[in-house]
Amino acid sequence: MARRGGELEAFVAFLGGLLATGLLALAMAGVGALAGIHPGPRLTTAVAAVLTAVWVVTTLALYLRMIARGRTRSGTRS
């Protein structure tokens, strides 16, 4: 039974992107708390931009890697 469409790969990549972003956010919050940095509006905007970029890039990279791996495996049957 062959599965087509990549819905599972997209969902797993989405969760992987959220995990990576969440871990980065925790690390950034921890460093900020230890350093005693008080976030202002510019810092908050910058952090939101960085986290959004990390989420998009991670999700896209994971999805493309899983799709490429699936294509190479589907060509070889044992």
N, CA, C and O atoms as a Tripos MOL2 file, in Angstrom:
@<TRIPOS>MOLECULE
protein
  312   311    78     0     0
PROTEIN
NO_CHARGES

@<TRIPOS>ATOM
      1 N           0.8510   -1.1680    0.0000 N.3       1 MET1
      2 CA          0.0000    0.0000    0.0000 C.3       1 MET1
      3 C           0.9030    1.2390    0.0000 C.2       1 MET1
      4 O           1.5680    1.5320    0.9940 O.2       1 MET1
      5 N           0.9160    1.9340   -1.0830 N.am      2 ALA2
      6 CA          1.7550    3.1310   -1.2090 C.3       2 ALA2
      7 C           0.9910    4.3560   -0.7110 C.2       2 ALA2
      8 O          -0.2090    4.5040   -0.9410 O.2       2 ALA2
      9 N           1.7110    5.2070   -0.0380 N.am      3 ARG3
     10 CA          1.1130    6.4430    0.4780 C.3       3 ARG3
     11 C           1.6510    7.5960   -0.3580 C.2       3 ARG3
     12 O           2.8540    7.6820   -0.6020 O.2       3 ARG3
     13 N           0.7720    8.4700   -0.7910 N.am      4 ARG4
     14 CA          1.1960    9.6020   -1.6040 C.3       4 ARG4
     15 C           0.6850   10.8970   -0.9870 C.2       4 ARG4
     16 O          -0.2790   10.9020   -0.2210 O.2       4 ARG4
     17 N           1.3480   11.9870   -1.3350 N.am      5 GLY5
     18 CA          0.8790   13.2840   -0.8910 C.3       5 GLY5
     19 C           1.7960   13.9580    0.0960 C.2       5 GLY5
     20 O           1.9220   15.1820    0.0570 O.2       5 GLY5
     21 N           2.4370   13.2320    0.9700 N.am      6 GLY6
     22 CA          3.3750   13.8110    1.9170 C.3       6 GLY6
     23 C           2.7360   14.4770    3.1150 C.2       6 GLY6
     24 O           3.3630   15.3280    3.7470 O.2       6 GLY6
     25 N           1.4960   14.1130    3.4510 N.am      7 GLU7
     26 CA          0.8430   14.7420    4.5990 C.3       7 GLU7
     27 C           1.5510   14.4020    5.9070 C.2       7 GLU7
     28 O           1.7110   15.2630    6.7720 O.2       7 GLU7
     29 N           1.9680   13.1660    6.0490 N.am      8 LEU8
     30 CA          2.6640   12.7670    7.2740 C.3       8 LEU8
     31 C           4.0030   13.4810    7.3940 C.2       8 LEU8
     32 O           4.3720   13.9400    8.4750 O.2       8 LEU8
     33 N           4.7280   13.5740    6.2880 N.am      9 GLU9
     34 CA          6.0040   14.2780    6.3040 C.3       9 GLU9
     35 C           5.8190   15.7470    6.6640 C.2       9 GLU9
     36 O           6.6150   16.3090    7.4160 O.2       9 GLU9
     37 N           4.7780   16.3630    6.1350 N.am     10 ALA10
     38 CA          4.5150   17.7770    6.4340 C.3      10 ALA10
     39 C           4.1860   17.9610    7.9110 C.2      10 ALA10
     40 O           4.6480   18.9190    8.5320 O.2      10 ALA10
     41 N           3.4010   17.0650    8.4750 N.am     11 PHE11
     42 CA          3.0330   17.1720    9.8830 C.3      11 PHE11
     43 C           4.2470   16.9680   10.7880 C.2      11 PHE11
     44 O           4.4280   17.6990   11.7620 O.2      11 PHE11
     45 N           5.0760   15.9780   10.4680 N.am     12 VAL12
     46 CA          6.2720   15.7200   11.2670 C.3      12 VAL12
     47 C           7.2450   16.9000   11.1630 C.2      12 VAL12
     48 O           7.8620   17.2830   12.1560 O.2      12 VAL12
     49 N           7.3810   17.4710    9.9710 N.am     13 ALA13
     50 CA          8.2570   18.6360    9.8070 C.3      13 ALA13
     51 C           7.7190   19.8250   10.5900 C.2      13 ALA13
     52 O           8.4940   20.5760   11.1820 O.2      13 ALA13
     53 N           6.4030   20.0060   10.6020 N.am     14 PHE14
     54 CA          5.7880   21.0790   11.3710 C.3      14 PHE14
     55 C           6.0940   20.9210   12.8630 C.2      14 PHE14
     56 O           6.4630   21.8860   13.5330 O.2      14 PHE14
     57 N           5.9390   19.7090   13.3740 N.am     15 LEU15
     58 CA          6.2350   19.4580   14.7870 C.3      15 LEU15
     59 C           7.7240   19.6180   15.0860 C.2      15 LEU15
     60 O           8.0950   20.1300   16.1430 O.2      15 LEU15
     61 N           8.5690   19.1890   14.1700 N.am     16 GLY16
     62 CA         10.0030   19.3650   14.3570 C.3      16 GLY16
     63 C          10.3980   20.8310   14.3890 C.2      16 GLY16
     64 O          11.2600   21.2310   15.1720 O.2      16 GLY16
     65 N           9.7710   21.6270   13.5420 N.am     17 GLY17
     66 CA         10.0250   23.0630   13.5540 C.3      17 GLY17
     67 C           9.5740   23.7080   14.8420 C.2      17 GLY17
     68 O          10.2550   24.5830   15.3770 O.2      17 GLY17
     69 N           8.4260   23.2810   15.3470 N.am     18 LEU18
     70 CA          7.9420   23.8130   16.6200 C.3      18 LEU18
     71 C           8.8610   23.4100   17.7740 C.2      18 LEU18
     72 O           9.1170   24.2080   18.6760 O.2      18 LEU18
     73 N           9.3490   22.1910   17.7430 N.am     19 LEU19
     74 CA         10.2650   21.7320   18.7890 C.3      19 LEU19
     75 C          11.5560   22.5410   18.7820 C.2      19 LEU19
     76 O          12.0210   22.9870   19.8310 O.2      19 LEU19
     77 N          12.1310   22.7290   17.6010 N.am     20 ALA20
     78 CA         13.3730   23.4970   17.5060 C.3      20 ALA20
     79 C          13.1610   24.9410   17.9560 C.2      20 ALA20
     80 O          14.0050   25.5090   18.6490 O.2      20 ALA20
     81 N          12.0440   25.5270   17.5660 N.am     21 THR21
     82 CA         11.7510   26.9080   17.9580 C.3      21 THR21
     83 C          11.5090   27.0110   19.4540 C.2      21 THR21
     84 O          11.9640   27.9610   20.0900 O.2      21 THR21
     85 N          10.8050   26.0530   20.0170 N.am     22 GLY22
     86 CA         10.5470   26.0670   21.4470 C.3      22 GLY22
     87 C          11.8210   25.9300   22.2700 C.2      22 GLY22
     88 O          11.9950   26.6100   23.2810 O.2      22 GLY22
     89 N          12.7110   25.0440   21.8260 N.am     23 LEU23
     90 CA         13.9830   24.8870   22.5370 C.3      23 LEU23
     91 C          14.8380   26.1470   22.4400 C.2      23 LEU23
     92 O          15.4870   26.5400   23.4100 O.2      23 LEU23
     93 N          14.8370   26.7750   21.2710 N.am     24 LEU24
     94 CA         15.5840   28.0220   21.1190 C.3      24 LEU24
     95 C          14.9790   29.1290   21.9780 C.2      24 LEU24
     96 O          15.7110   29.9150   22.5800 O.2      24 LEU24
     97 N          13.6580   29.1980   22.0380 N.am     25 ALA25
     98 CA         13.0050   30.2190   22.8620 C.3      25 ALA25
     99 C          13.3370   30.0240   24.3360 C.2      25 ALA25
    100 O          13.5860   30.9940   25.0510 O.2      25 ALA25
    101 N          13.3400   28.7780   24.7890 N.am     26 LEU26
    102 CA         13.7080   28.5070   26.1800 C.3      26 LEU26
    103 C          15.1540   28.8910   26.4570 C.2      26 LEU26
    104 O          15.4610   29.4620   27.5040 O.2      26 LEU26
    105 N          16.0400   28.5770   25.5200 N.am     27 ALA27
    106 CA         17.4500   28.9360   25.6950 C.3      27 ALA27
    107 C          17.6270   30.4480   25.7240 C.2      27 ALA27
    108 O          18.3870   30.9700   26.5390 O.2      27 ALA27
    109 N          16.9320   31.1510   24.8410 N.am     28 MET28
    110 CA         17.0400   32.6120   24.8010 C.3      28 MET28
    111 C          16.4620   33.2280   26.0730 C.2      28 MET28
    112 O          17.0210   34.1890   26.6020 O.2      28 MET28
    113 N          15.3720   32.6950   26.5570 N.am     29 ALA29
    114 CA         14.7740   33.2120   27.7880 C.3      29 ALA29
    115 C          15.6870   32.9510   28.9830 C.2      29 ALA29
    116 O          15.8270   33.8040   29.8590 O.2      29 ALA29
    117 N          16.3030   31.7830   29.0150 N.am     30 GLY30
    118 CA         17.2210   31.4640   30.0970 C.3      30 GLY30
    119 C          18.4440   32.3680   30.1090 C.2      30 GLY30
    120 O          18.8620   32.8480   31.1620 O.2      30 GLY30
    121 N          19.0130   32.5950   28.9330 N.am     31 VAL31
    122 CA         20.1730   33.4910   28.8440 C.3      31 VAL31
    123 C          19.7680   34.9090   29.2250 C.2      31 VAL31
    124 O          20.5040   35.5970   29.9320 O.2      31 VAL31
    125 N          18.6110   35.3460   28.7620 N.am     32 GLY32
    126 CA         18.1350   36.6850   29.1060 C.3      32 GLY32
    127 C          17.8890   36.8450   30.5910 C.2      32 GLY32
    128 O          18.1810   37.8950   31.1630 O.2      32 GLY32
    129 N          17.3550   35.8150   31.2170 N.am     33 ALA33
    130 CA         17.0970   35.8740   32.6610 C.3      33 ALA33
    131 C          18.4010   35.8730   33.4540 C.2      33 ALA33
    132 O          18.5420   36.6070   34.4320 O.2      33 ALA33
    133 N          19.3440   35.0510   33.0280 N.am     34 LEU34
    134 CA         20.6260   34.9950   33.7330 C.3      34 LEU34
    135 C          21.4220   36.2880   33.5650 C.2      34 LEU34
    136 O          22.1330   36.7090   34.4780 O.2      34 LEU34
    137 N          21.3000   36.9090   32.4040 N.am     35 ALA35
    138 CA         22.0500   38.1410   32.1480 C.3      35 ALA35
    139 C          21.3260   39.3650   32.6950 C.2      35 ALA35
    140 O          21.8920   40.4580   32.7110 O.2      35 ALA35
    141 N          20.1050   39.2010   33.1340 N.am     36 GLY36
    142 CA         19.3410   40.3210   33.6790 C.3      36 GLY36
    143 C          18.8790   41.3040   32.6280 C.2      36 GLY36
    144 O          18.7720   42.5000   32.9010 O.2      36 GLY36
    145 N          18.6020   40.8150   31.4250 N.am     37 ILE37
    146 CA         18.1490   41.6790   30.3320 C.3      37 ILE37
    147 C          16.6440   41.8660   30.4370 C.2      37 ILE37
    148 O          15.8950   40.8950   30.5350 O.2      37 ILE37
    149 N          16.2120   43.1060   30.4160 N.am     38 HIS38
    150 CA         14.7800   43.4180   30.4440 C.3      38 HIS38
    151 C          14.3290   43.7160   29.0210 C.2      38 HIS38
    152 O          14.8100   44.6710   28.4120 O.2      38 HIS38
    153 N          13.4120   42.9150   28.4800 N.am     39 PRO39
    154 CA         13.0390   43.0860   27.0730 C.3      39 PRO39
    155 C          12.2090   44.3440   26.8400 C.2      39 PRO39
    156 O          11.2440   44.6240   27.5510 O.2      39 PRO39
    157 N          12.6090   45.0710   25.8430 N.am     40 GLY40
    158 CA         11.8450   46.2230   25.3930 C.3      40 GLY40
    159 C          11.1090   45.8590   24.1140 C.2      40 GLY40
    160 O          11.1810   44.7140   23.6680 O.2      40 GLY40
    161 N          10.4110   46.8000   23.5240 N.am     41 PRO41
    162 CA          9.6530   46.4870   22.3100 C.3      41 PRO41
    163 C          10.5440   46.0970   21.1280 C.2      41 PRO41
    164 O          10.1600   45.2470   20.3240 O.2      41 PRO41
    165 N          11.7190   46.6990   21.0130 N.am     42 ARG42
    166 CA         12.5990   46.3600   19.8920 C.3      42 ARG42
    167 C          13.1860   44.9610   20.0640 C.2      42 ARG42
    168 O          13.2940   44.2070   19.0970 O.2      42 ARG42
    169 N          13.5610   44.6210   21.2800 N.am     43 LEU43
    170 CA         14.1040   43.2870   21.5330 C.3      43 LEU43
    171 C          13.0330   42.2160   21.3380 C.2      43 LEU43
    172 O          13.3060   41.1450   20.7970 O.2      43 LEU43
    173 N          11.8330   42.5110   21.7750 N.am     44 THR44
    174 CA         10.7290   41.5600   21.5980 C.3      44 THR44
    175 C          10.4570   41.3170   20.1170 C.2      44 THR44
    176 O          10.2370   40.1790   19.7030 O.2      44 THR44
    177 N          10.4730   42.3690   19.3280 N.am     45 THR45
    178 CA         10.2660   42.2350   17.8860 C.3      45 THR45
    179 C          11.3960   41.4440   17.2450 C.2      45 THR45
    180 O          11.1540   40.5970   16.3850 O.2      45 THR45
    181 N          12.6170   41.7140   17.6570 N.am     46 ALA46
    182 CA         13.7610   40.9940   17.0980 C.3      46 ALA46
    183 C          13.7100   39.5080   17.4490 C.2      46 ALA46
    184 O          13.9950   38.6570   16.6060 O.2      46 ALA46
    185 N          13.3510   39.2020   18.6780 N.am     47 VAL47
    186 CA         13.2490   37.8000   19.0960 C.3      47 VAL47
    187 C          12.1400   37.0940   18.3270 C.2      47 VAL47
    188 O          12.3100   35.9500   17.9070 O.2      47 VAL47
    189 N          11.0120   37.7590   18.1400 N.am     48 ALA48
    190 CA          9.9130   37.1610   17.3660 C.3      48 ALA48
    191 C          10.3360   36.9000   15.9270 C.2      48 ALA48
    192 O           9.9760   35.8720   15.3540 O.2      48 ALA48
    193 N          11.0930   37.8130   15.3410 N.am     49 ALA49
    194 CA         11.5660   37.6180   13.9660 C.3      49 ALA49
    195 C          12.5290   36.4470   13.8760 C.2      49 ALA49
    196 O          12.4510   35.6500   12.9410 O.2      49 ALA49
    197 N          13.4410   36.3340   14.8430 N.am     50 VAL50
    198 CA         14.4050   35.2260   14.8360 C.3      50 VAL50
    199 C          13.6940   33.8920   15.0180 C.2      50 VAL50
    200 O          13.9940   32.9270   14.3160 O.2      50 VAL50
    201 N          12.7600   33.8330   15.9510 N.am     51 LEU51
    202 CA         12.0440   32.5740   16.1860 C.3      51 LEU51
    203 C          11.1890   32.1790   14.9860 C.2      51 LEU51
    204 O          11.0970   30.9960   14.6570 O.2      51 LEU51
    205 N          10.5680   33.1470   14.3350 N.am     52 THR52
    206 CA          9.7790   32.8490   13.1350 C.3      52 THR52
    207 C          10.6720   32.3230   12.0250 C.2      52 THR52
    208 O          10.3220   31.3570   11.3480 O.2      52 THR52
    209 N          11.8150   32.9480   11.8380 N.am     53 ALA53
    210 CA         12.7480   32.4930   10.8010 C.3      53 ALA53
    211 C          13.2580   31.0890   11.0930 C.2      53 ALA53
    212 O          13.3680   30.2690   10.1810 O.2      53 ALA53
    213 N          13.5670   30.8060   12.3420 N.am     54 VAL54
    214 CA         14.0410   29.4630   12.7140 C.3      54 VAL54
    215 C          12.9510   28.4340   12.4600 C.2      54 VAL54
    216 O          13.2320   27.3510   11.9480 O.2      54 VAL54
    217 N          11.7130   28.7570   12.8100 N.am     55 TRP55
    218 CA         10.6200   27.8150   12.5930 C.3      55 TRP55
    219 C          10.4180   27.5250   11.1060 C.2      55 TRP55
    220 O          10.2630   26.3680   10.7140 O.2      55 TRP55
    221 N          10.4190   28.5630   10.2860 N.am     56 VAL56
    222 CA         10.1950   28.3740    8.8440 C.3      56 VAL56
    223 C          11.3340   27.5750    8.2130 C.2      56 VAL56
    224 O          11.0910   26.6310    7.4610 O.2      56 VAL56
    225 N          12.5570   27.9480    8.5160 N.am     57 VAL57
    226 CA         13.7070   27.2710    7.9120 C.3      57 VAL57
    227 C          13.7970   25.8210    8.3700 C.2      57 VAL57
    228 O          14.0660   24.9350    7.5600 O.2      57 VAL57
    229 N          13.5770   25.5700    9.6450 N.am     58 THR58
    230 CA         13.6390   24.2010   10.1560 C.3      58 THR58
    231 C          12.5410   23.3350    9.5560 C.2      58 THR58
    232 O          12.7960   22.2040    9.1400 O.2      58 THR58
    233 N          11.3270   23.8600    9.5090 N.am     59 THR59
    234 CA         10.2160   23.0990    8.9400 C.3      59 THR59
    235 C          10.4670   22.7800    7.4740 C.2      59 THR59
    236 O          10.2580   21.6490    7.0360 O.2      59 THR59
    237 N          10.9120   23.7680    6.7210 N.am     60 LEU60
    238 CA         11.1710   23.5450    5.3000 C.3      60 LEU60
    239 C          12.3080   22.5550    5.0910 C.2      60 LEU60
    240 O          12.2090   21.6740    4.2360 O.2      60 LEU60
    241 N          13.3830   22.6860    5.8580 N.am     61 ALA61
    242 CA         14.5140   21.7700    5.6990 C.3      61 ALA61
    243 C          14.1300   20.3360    6.0490 C.2      61 ALA61
    244 O          14.4950   19.4040    5.3340 O.2      61 ALA61
    245 N          13.4010   20.1560    7.1350 N.am     62 LEU62
    246 CA         12.9630   18.8060    7.5060 C.3      62 LEU62
    247 C          12.0390   18.2090    6.4530 C.2      62 LEU62
    248 O          12.1720   17.0380    6.0980 O.2      62 LEU62
    249 N          11.1060   19.0100    5.9550 N.am     63 TYR63
    250 CA         10.1510   18.5120    4.9630 C.3      63 TYR63
    251 C          10.8720   18.1030    3.6780 C.2      63 TYR63
    252 O          10.6320   17.0190    3.1460 O.2      63 TYR63
    253 N          11.7430   18.9580    3.1880 N.am     64 LEU64
    254 CA         12.4490   18.6390    1.9490 C.3      64 LEU64
    255 C          13.3580   17.4290    2.1250 C.2      64 LEU64
    256 O          13.5050   16.6250    1.2050 O.2      64 LEU64
    257 N          13.9640   17.2950    3.2880 N.am     65 ARG65
    258 CA         14.8250   16.1350    3.5290 C.3      65 ARG65
    259 C          14.0060   14.8460    3.5740 C.2      65 ARG65
    260 O          14.4270   13.8250    3.0300 O.2      65 ARG65
    261 N          12.8440   14.8880    4.2160 N.am     66 MET66
    262 CA         12.0110   13.6770    4.2910 C.3      66 MET66
    263 C          11.4390   13.3170    2.9250 C.2      66 MET66
    264 O          11.3390   12.1370    2.5870 O.2      66 MET66
    265 N          11.0680   14.3090    2.1460 N.am     67 ILE67
    266 CA         10.5500   14.0350    0.7970 C.3      67 ILE67
    267 C          11.6440   13.4220   -0.0690 C.2      67 ILE67
    268 O          11.3980   12.4580   -0.7920 O.2      67 ILE67
    269 N          12.8500   13.9790    0.0030 N.am     68 ALA68
    270 CA         13.9610   13.4360   -0.7890 C.3      68 ALA68
    271 C          14.2910   12.0150   -0.3580 C.2      68 ALA68
    272 O          14.5530   11.1550   -1.2000 O.2      68 ALA68
    273 N          14.2810   11.7660    0.9330 N.am     69 ARG69
    274 CA         14.5720   10.4150    1.4330 C.3      69 ARG69
    275 C          13.4880    9.4380    1.0010 C.2      69 ARG69
    276 O          13.7830    8.2860    0.6820 O.2      69 ARG69
    277 N          12.2390    9.8860    0.9880 N.am     70 GLY70
    278 CA         11.1420    9.0190    0.5590 C.3      70 GLY70
    279 C          11.2120    8.6680   -0.9070 C.2      70 GLY70
    280 O          10.8480    7.5580   -1.2960 O.2      70 GLY70
    281 N          11.6750    9.5930   -1.7280 N.am     71 ARG71
    282 CA         11.8030    9.3260   -3.1560 C.3      71 ARG71
    283 C          12.8940    8.3060   -3.4360 C.2      71 ARG71
    284 O          12.7360    7.4490   -4.3050 O.2      71 ARG71
    285 N          13.9960    8.3920   -2.7060 N.am     72 THR72
    286 CA         15.0750    7.4360   -2.9510 C.3      72 THR72
    287 C          14.6990    6.0510   -2.4460 C.2      72 THR72
    288 O          15.1070    5.0510   -3.0360 O.2      72 THR72
    289 N          13.9350    5.9740   -1.3730 N.am     73 ARG73
    290 CA         13.5230    4.6630   -0.8620 C.3      73 ARG73
    291 C          12.4360    4.0290   -1.7130 C.2      73 ARG73
    292 O          12.3900    2.8040   -1.8250 O.2      73 ARG73
    293 N          11.5580    4.8260   -2.3180 N.am     74 SER74
    294 CA         10.4650    4.2480   -3.0910 C.3      74 SER74
    295 C          10.9680    3.5910   -4.3620 C.2      74 SER74
    296 O          10.2980    2.7130   -4.9060 O.2      74 SER74
    297 N          12.1320    3.9960   -4.8470 N.am     75 GLY75
    298 CA         12.6690    3.4120   -6.0600 C.3      75 GLY75
    299 C          13.2920    2.0530   -5.8400 C.2      75 GLY75
    300 O          13.4490    1.2920   -6.7940 O.2      75 GLY75
    301 N          13.6490    1.7290   -4.6230 N.am     76 THR76
    302 CA         14.2820    0.4490   -4.3170 C.3      76 THR76
    303 C          13.3430   -0.3920   -3.4960 C.2      76 THR76
    304 O          12.9350    0.0020   -2.4030 O.2      76 THR76
    305 N          12.9990   -1.5490   -4.0170 N.am     77 ARG77
    306 CA         12.1230   -2.4690   -3.2710 C.3      77 ARG77
    307 C          12.8690   -3.7460   -3.0220 C.2      77 ARG77
    308 O          13.6380   -4.2080   -3.8650 O.2      77 ARG77
    309 N          12.6450   -4.3110   -1.8770 N.am     78 SER78
    310 CA         13.3060   -5.5920   -1.5720 C.3      78 SER78
    311 C          12.2990   -6.6910   -1.3790 C.2      78 SER78
    312 O          12.6750   -7.8340   -1.1170 O.2      78 SER78
@<TRIPOS>BOND
     1     1     2 1
     2     2     3 1
     3     3     4 2
     4     3     5 am
     5     5     6 1
     6     6     7 1
     7     7     8 2
     8     7     9 am
     9     9    10 1
    10    10    11 1
    11    11    12 2
    12    11    13 am
    13    13    14 1
    14    14    15 1
    15    15    16 2
    16    15    17 am
    17    17    18 1
    18    18    19 1
    19    19    20 2
    20    19    21 am
    21    21    22 1
    22    22    23 1
    23    23    24 2
    24    23    25 am
    25    25    26 1
    26    26    27 1
    27    27    28 2
    28    27    29 am
    29    29    30 1
    30    30    31 1
    31    31    32 2
    32    31    33 am
    33    33    34 1
    34    34    35 1
    35    35    36 2
    36    35    37 am
    37    37    38 1
    38    38    39 1
    39    39    40 2
    40    39    41 am
    41    41    42 1
    42    42    43 1
    43    43    44 2
    44    43    45 am
    45    45    46 1
    46    46    47 1
    47    47    48 2
    48    47    49 am
    49    49    50 1
    50    50    51 1
    51    51    52 2
    52    51    53 am
    53    53    54 1
    54    54    55 1
    55    55    56 2
    56    55    57 am
    57    57    58 1
    58    58    59 1
    59    59    60 2
    60    59    61 am
    61    61    62 1
    62    62    63 1
    63    63    64 2
    64    63    65 am
    65    65    66 1
    66    66    67 1
    67    67    68 2
    68    67    69 am
    69    69    70 1
    70    70    71 1
    71    71    72 2
    72    71    73 am
    73    73    74 1
    74    74    75 1
    75    75    76 2
    76    75    77 am
    77    77    78 1
    78    78    79 1
    79    79    80 2
    80    79    81 am
    81    81    82 1
    82    82    83 1
    83    83    84 2
    84    83    85 am
    85    85    86 1
    86    86    87 1
    87    87    88 2
    88    87    89 am
    89    89    90 1
    90    90    91 1
    91    91    92 2
    92    91    93 am
    93    93    94 1
    94    94    95 1
    95    95    96 2
    96    95    97 am
    97    97    98 1
    98    98    99 1
    99    99   100 2
   100    99   101 am
   101   101   102 1
   102   102   103 1
   103   103   104 2
   104   103   105 am
   105   105   106 1
   106   106   107 1
   107   107   108 2
   108   107   109 am
   109   109   110 1
   110   110   111 1
   111   111   112 2
   112   111   113 am
   113   113   114 1
   114   114   115 1
   115   115   116 2
   116   115   117 am
   117   117   118 1
   118   118   119 1
   119   119   120 2
   120   119   121 am
   121   121   122 1
   122   122   123 1
   123   123   124 2
   124   123   125 am
   125   125   126 1
   126   126   127 1
   127   127   128 2
   128   127   129 am
   129   129   130 1
   130   130   131 1
   131   131   132 2
   132   131   133 am
   133   133   134 1
   134   134   135 1
   135   135   136 2
   136   135   137 am
   137   137   138 1
   138   138   139 1
   139   139   140 2
   140   139   141 am
   141   141   142 1
   142   142   143 1
   143   143   144 2
   144   143   145 am
   145   145   146 1
   146   146   147 1
   147   147   148 2
   148   147   149 am
   149   149   150 1
   150   150   151 1
   151   151   152 2
   152   151   153 am
   153   153   154 1
   154   154   155 1
   155   155   156 2
   156   155   157 am
   157   157   158 1
   158   158   159 1
   159   159   160 2
   160   159   161 am
   161   161   162 1
   162   162   163 1
   163   163   164 2
   164   163   165 am
   165   165   166 1
   166   166   167 1
   167   167   168 2
   168   167   169 am
   169   169   170 1
   170   170   171 1
   171   171   172 2
   172   171   173 am
   173   173   174 1
   174   174   175 1
   175   175   176 2
   176   175   177 am
   177   177   178 1
   178   178   179 1
   179   179   180 2
   180   179   181 am
   181   181   182 1
   182   182   183 1
   183   183   184 2
   184   183   185 am
   185   185   186 1
   186   186   187 1
   187   187   188 2
   188   187   189 am
   189   189   190 1
   190   190   191 1
   191   191   192 2
   192   191   193 am
   193   193   194 1
   194   194   195 1
   195   195   196 2
   196   195   197 am
   197   197   198 1
   198   198   199 1
   199   199   200 2
   200   199   201 am
   201   201   202 1
   202   202   203 1
   203   203   204 2
   204   203   205 am
   205   205   206 1
   206   206   207 1
   207   207   208 2
   208   207   209 am
   209   209   210 1
   210   210   211 1
   211   211   212 2
   212   211   213 am
   213   213   214 1
   214   214   215 1
   215   215   216 2
   216   215   217 am
   217   217   218 1
   218   218   219 1
   219   219   220 2
   220   219   221 am
   221   221   222 1
   222   222   223 1
   223   223   224 2
   224   223   225 am
   225   225   226 1
   226   226   227 1
   227   227   228 2
   228   227   229 am
   229   229   230 1
   230   230   231 1
   231   231   232 2
   232   231   233 am
   233   233   234 1
   234   234   235 1
   235   235   236 2
   236   235   237 am
   237   237   238 1
   238   238   239 1
   239   239   240 2
   240   239   241 am
   241   241   242 1
   242   242   243 1
   243   243   244 2
   244   243   245 am
   245   245   246 1
   246   246   247 1
   247   247   248 2
   248   247   249 am
   249   249   250 1
   250   250   251 1
   251   251   252 2
   252   251   253 am
   253   253   254 1
   254   254   255 1
   255   255   256 2
   256   255   257 am
   257   257   258 1
   258   258   259 1
   259   259   260 2
   260   259   261 am
   261   261   262 1
   262   262   263 1
   263   263   264 2
   264   263   265 am
   265   265   266 1
   266   266   267 1
   267   267   268 2
   268   267   269 am
   269   269   270 1
   270   270   271 1
   271   271   272 2
   272   271   273 am
   273   273   274 1
   274   274   275 1
   275   275   276 2
   276   275   277 am
   277   277   278 1
   278   278   279 1
   279   279   280 2
   280   279   281 am
   281   281   282 1
   282   282   283 1
   283   283   284 2
   284   283   285 am
   285   285   286 1
   286   286   287 1
   287   287   288 2
   288   287   289 am
   289   289   290 1
   290   290   291 1
   291   291   292 2
   292   291   293 am
   293   293   294 1
   294   294   295 1
   295   295   296 2
   296   295   297 am
   297   297   298 1
   298   298   299 1
   299   299   300 2
   300   299   301 am
   301   301   302 1
   302   302   303 1
   303   303   304 2
   304   303   305 am
   305   305   306 1
   306   306   307 1
   307   307   308 2
   308   307   309 am
   309   309   310 1
   310   310   311 1
   311   311   312 2
@<TRIPOS>SUBSTRUCTURE
     1 MET1         2 RESIDUE 1 A MET
     2 ALA2         6 RESIDUE 1 A ALA
     3 ARG3        10 RESIDUE 1 A ARG
     4 ARG4        14 RESIDUE 1 A ARG
     5 GLY5        18 RESIDUE 1 A GLY
     6 GLY6        22 RESIDUE 1 A GLY
     7 GLU7        26 RESIDUE 1 A GLU
     8 LEU8        30 RESIDUE 1 A LEU
     9 GLU9        34 RESIDUE 1 A GLU
    10 ALA10       38 RESIDUE 1 A ALA
    11 PHE11       42 RESIDUE 1 A PHE
    12 VAL12       46 RESIDUE 1 A VAL
    13 ALA13       50 RESIDUE 1 A ALA
    14 PHE14       54 RESIDUE 1 A PHE
    15 LEU15       58 RESIDUE 1 A LEU
    16 GLY16       62 RESIDUE 1 A GLY
    17 GLY17       66 RESIDUE 1 A GLY
    18 LEU18       70 RESIDUE 1 A LEU
    19 LEU19       74 RESIDUE 1 A LEU
    20 ALA20       78 RESIDUE 1 A ALA
    21 THR21       82 RESIDUE 1 A THR
    22 GLY22       86 RESIDUE 1 A GLY
    23 LEU23       90 RESIDUE 1 A LEU
    24 LEU24       94 RESIDUE 1 A LEU
    25 ALA25       98 RESIDUE 1 A ALA
    26 LEU26      102 RESIDUE 1 A LEU
    27 ALA27      106 RESIDUE 1 A ALA
    28 MET28      110 RESIDUE 1 A MET
    29 ALA29      114 RESIDUE 1 A ALA
    30 GLY30      118 RESIDUE 1 A GLY
    31 VAL31      122 RESIDUE 1 A VAL
    32 GLY32      126 RESIDUE 1 A GLY
    33 ALA33      130 RESIDUE 1 A ALA
    34 LEU34      134 RESIDUE 1 A LEU
    35 ALA35      138 RESIDUE 1 A ALA
    36 GLY36      142 RESIDUE 1 A GLY
    37 ILE37      146 RESIDUE 1 A ILE
    38 HIS38      150 RESIDUE 1 A HIS
    39 PRO39      154 RESIDUE 1 A PRO
    40 GLY40      158 RESIDUE 1 A GLY
    41 PRO41      162 RESIDUE 1 A PRO
    42 ARG42      166 RESIDUE 1 A ARG
    43 LEU43      170 RESIDUE 1 A LEU
    44 THR44      174 RESIDUE 1 A THR
    45 THR45      178 RESIDUE 1 A THR
    46 ALA46      182 RESIDUE 1 A ALA
    47 VAL47      186 RESIDUE 1 A VAL
    48 ALA48      190 RESIDUE 1 A ALA
    49 ALA49      194 RESIDUE 1 A ALA
    50 VAL50      198 RESIDUE 1 A VAL
    51 LEU51      202 RESIDUE 1 A LEU
    52 THR52      206 RESIDUE 1 A THR
    53 ALA53      210 RESIDUE 1 A ALA
    54 VAL54      214 RESIDUE 1 A VAL
    55 TRP55      218 RESIDUE 1 A TRP
    56 VAL56      222 RESIDUE 1 A VAL
    57 VAL57      226 RESIDUE 1 A VAL
    58 THR58      230 RESIDUE 1 A THR
    59 THR59      234 RESIDUE 1 A THR
    60 LEU60      238 RESIDUE 1 A LEU
    61 ALA61      242 RESIDUE 1 A ALA
    62 LEU62      246 RESIDUE 1 A LEU
    63 TYR63      250 RESIDUE 1 A TYR
    64 LEU64      254 RESIDUE 1 A LEU
    65 ARG65      258 RESIDUE 1 A ARG
    66 MET66      262 RESIDUE 1 A MET
    67 ILE67      266 RESIDUE 1 A ILE
    68 ALA68      270 RESIDUE 1 A ALA
    69 ARG69      274 RESIDUE 1 A ARG
    70 GLY70      278 RESIDUE 1 A GLY
    71 ARG71      282 RESIDUE 1 A ARG
    72 THR72      286 RESIDUE 1 A THR
    73 ARG73      290 RESIDUE 1 A ARG
    74 SER74      294 RESIDUE 1 A SER
    75 GLY75      298 RESIDUE 1 A GLY
    76 THR76      302 RESIDUE 1 A THR
    77 ARG77      306 RESIDUE 1 A ARG
    78 SER78      310 RESIDUE 1 A SER
